[in-house]
Amino acid sequence: METVVSGIRSTGNLHLGNYFGALKNFIRMQHENNSFFFIADYHSLTTHPTPGDLHGGVKQVLAEYLACGLDPEVATLYLQSDVPEVAELYLLLNMNAYVGELERTTSFKDKVRKNPENVNAGLLTYPVLMAADIIIHNASKVPVGKDQEQNLEMARKFARRFNNMYKVEYFTEPQPYNFGEALIKIPGLDGTGKMGKSEGNGIFLVDDPKDIRKKVMRAVTDSGPTKMNSEMPEPIQNLFTLMDVVSEKNTIDFFKEKYGNCEIRYGDLKKQLAEDIINFTSPIRERIIDISANDEYLRKVANLGAEKARESASKTIKEARKIIGFKPF
């Protein structure tokens, strides 16, 4: 059984894109691998160094992942900040990371361009912390999106560099995790791009029915087709993509036929889509609310995850220190 590590953001509120993208695969993956899922609360400080409610965000995202189906008895689900060994390995890897290579990473250059007033050392060494998160458990596989591929390559580089510098074959060079199927890309309601929190075009799993209806009815459309069986423009195709994941096949077929015959009424389509989204998200929303209110259960999950993660991480740190040459007197 392979060891797989994946970080999950700590800023709260999952949307449909998160669920139908990686999360559904995480839920399956936990039963097929030795899986570690950490909530990246250290990472969040690189772009939000003074969070308004760091603990609240962590609590929210923990409740949401549990509500969606991550099982703390099966996978290791933990807070990054609950495992101090991660910070120690981050320190050790930083000694062998070079400023020039870190400054050339795409993610760093993008963040500098977008936030020139917040170019902190943590932002520069983000790939090193990400590497520490992964190789602290000697993971062989890591699920990554397109935007994180370079950071995974950096993790491979740091693992390889450690092995070469100390003439050992200790750290595994992690490979991208292939789910065996194409990830579903859920579009946003603004007619272009993918669904995202920062883009303001998402439907969140905790949204109540009133908010969902309001958001869907504001979704971008056009004036309607003027030719039979004409190709759908992107905003309309996006609505049907959403339907594909939440609606019954006969519902989808009905509206596709109406579109093909130039009889589509977007108001009717949006109303149906909103109700289908509500039917899908309501059970998850109820579980999120119940779990969020159960502090004792959340504390138990966090403590269990920290215990399991530290068992793995402390073994790695002990052996890495020995390899480097740290010895007690």
CORBELLIN-V288552 format. One record per helix or strand of 3 or more residues. SS is the DSSP state (H for helix, E for strand). FROM is the first residue (numbers start at 1). TO is the last residue. If there is no record, write none. Layout:
ss=SS from=FROM to=TO
ss=SS from=FROM to=TO
This chain:
ss=E from=3 to=8
ss=H from=16 to=29
ss=E from=34 to=39
ss=H from=41 to=44
ss=H from=54 to=68
ss=E from=76 to=79
ss=H from=80 to=82
ss=H from=84 to=94
ss=H from=99 to=103
ss=H from=106 to=114
ss=H from=121 to=124
ss=H from=126 to=135
ss=H from=146 to=165
ss=H from=209 to=217
ss=H from=234 to=246
ss=H from=249 to=260
ss=H from=266 to=292
ss=H from=295 to=324
